[in-house]
Structures are given as structure tokens and as C-alpha cells.
Amino acid sequence: MSGENNKIAIQDTYGERFQHCWGCGPKNESGMHLKSYPDETGEKCICKVTPQGEFTGGVPDNLFGGMIAMIFDCHGTASAAWFAHRDKGLKLTKDTVIGRFITARLEVDFKKPTPMDTELTVTSYLREIGERKVIVEMEMEADGILRAKAKMVAVGAR
């Protein structure tokens, strides 16, 4: 895969109908605007985010678990869209309108507390792809330490 893929955020290629998500929608003015990018090989997708203080959990300085799940949700569906797109032999370009995926199942394993005000790196990997279903596994790291893992079953939106 060409290095051009990592210059375009997957979320920026969603059709108009799908650009309003609070977590990753480019057209949601009050949203987080998460961005996911295929790596140079196209074999995994990366999302980097630094959570701010308002997303603290029950323990100060630790990220709220629901926010961890939301980050996995948005990054996972974007990753599923990329893997299905790539499976068709396609690349991301500024003119791409990528097929949209939605979450059918999301499992999160919380491994260690996730710090606030620290850049998180979420990496996704394709585990299985079918006609309408994509299974993605993800890892969330902060300071080089695994903080959470997730497995998603995503299906193509209609």
C-alpha cells in the first residue's frame, strides 16, 4: 500500500450522512474529532488522542472507562471501513467516499489505569473479514504501557 493512505483520515472520507458522530464526526462542532489513519503498510490503523480532564473516571487523573470504550468504538468502525475498502483493492484519496461500518459488538478488557492529559495510541488489526462483517482487534497504550484491549464486530451500514 502506498504511503498516501496515512495522509487522509478515514473519518474524513465518510459520506455526508455519517459525519456527525460526537466522537469522530468531522461535522460535529462540539465533538472530539478523532482521526484514524492506515499505517504505511495498510495492515493496521492508528488513532492518537490526548484526553482532557473533563473525561476523568472515579479516580482523579484516570480516564473514564466509558470514554475508553467510545474511543475503541469510533476507531474500530473506521478501521473496519478501511479494511473492507482495502480488501476491494482500493486506496484512500481525497475523493474517496468510504463504506460505513457500525458496531454490532464491542468487548473491552481494561488492563491498567489510563492516564489523563497523556497521548494515547490506539492500534487496530484485522482479524476476519466477510461480505458484510469485519472483526477488528485493538490495543490502547499510554507511555508505552498497554492500558486496554478491545475486540469489535462491525457490520456494513445500509
N, C-alpha and C positions, 0 to 999 in steps of 0.2 A: 504494500500500500504506500502511496505517496505521502510525503510529509505534509502535504497541503491539508490533510484531514484535521490535523491538530490546530489549525488556524481558525476553524469555524466551530462555534459551539453547537452541539446537537440541538439544544433548545431553540436556537435562533432559526432553525430550519422547520420548526413546527408550522403547520397550516394555521391560518387566522383563528379558526375555531378553538385551537389548543394552546393559545399563547397567554392565557390569563391565570394560570396556576399561581397561588401565593408563593410557593417555594421556588419555582423555576420559570414562571411565565415572564417573558420579556416585556409584555404589555400590562403587567400588574404593577401599578405605580408604587404601592406600599409593600410589595413582595421582596423576597430575598435575592431574586435573580441568580439562582445557582446556575453554573455553567459546567457542562460535561464535554470532554474532548477525547476523541480516539487518540491513542498514542501513535507513534511513528509506524508501528507495525500493523495497527488496526486490530490487534489481538486483545486489547484491554482498553478501558476508558478511565479517565482520571477526572475527578472533581476536587477542587481545593476551596475551602471555606474557613473563615475565622468567625466563630460565633461570638456575638456580643453579650454583655452582661444581662440583658433582659431575658435571656433564654436559660437562666440558671435553674438547676434542679433543686431538690430538697436540701442539698449540701452546697453551701456557697462555693463558688469557683468551679463547680462541676456542671456540665451541660445536662439539661433536662432530657430524659430518655425519649420522650415524645418527639423532640427535635432531632434526635439521632435517627429515629425511625423515619421522620419526614425527609431527612437528607438522603437516606437509603432509598426511599420511595421515589423521589424525583430523579436521582442519579440512576437508579435501576431501570426505570421506564425509558429514560433517554438512552441508556446503554443497550437495552433490548431493541429499540428502534434502530440504533446504529448497527448492531449485529445482524438484524434482518436485512437492512439496506446493503451491508457488505456482502451478505450471503447471496444477494442477487447480482453481485459483481459491480455494484455502484459505488461511487465516491461522493463525498460531501463537496458541494460547490456553493457559491453564493446564491445560486438559483434553485438549489435542492428544496423540495417540499417533502420531508421525510414522512414515512408512515408512522402513525402514532400508536403507542402501546400504553395500556393501563394495567394496574396491579390486580392480579387475581389472588395472590397470596404473598405475604411478606413475613419471614421469620427473622427475628433479631436475637443475637446472642451478645449480651453485654459482658465484656471481658474484664475491663478495668475502668475506673472513673475517667471521664473525658473532660479535659480542662477547657475553661473559657478563655477567650482572648488569645488563643493559640491556633495557628493554622492547622486544619485537619486535612488529610489527604484520603480521599475515598477512591478505591480502585475496584473496578468490576471486571469479571471474567465470564465469558460464555461457557455454559456447561451443557446446554442442549438447545437445539432449535428444531421447530416443527413448522407445519404450514401456517399456523396462527399463534403458536405458543413459543416463548423463549424463556429459558431458565438461566438466571444470572446469579453468580455468587459475588459478594462484595466484602471488602475489608476497610475499616476506618482506622487510621493511625494518627497519632499526635506525638510529636517529639520522638519519632522512630519507634513508638510502642503501639502494639495492636490494642485498640480500645473496644472495638465491636466488630462483629461479623454479621452478615445477612445473606439470606437466600430468597430470591424472588421468582415467582412465576408471573410472567407478564403475557398479556394477550393483545393481539392487534385490535385497535378500536375501529368501529364501523361507523 
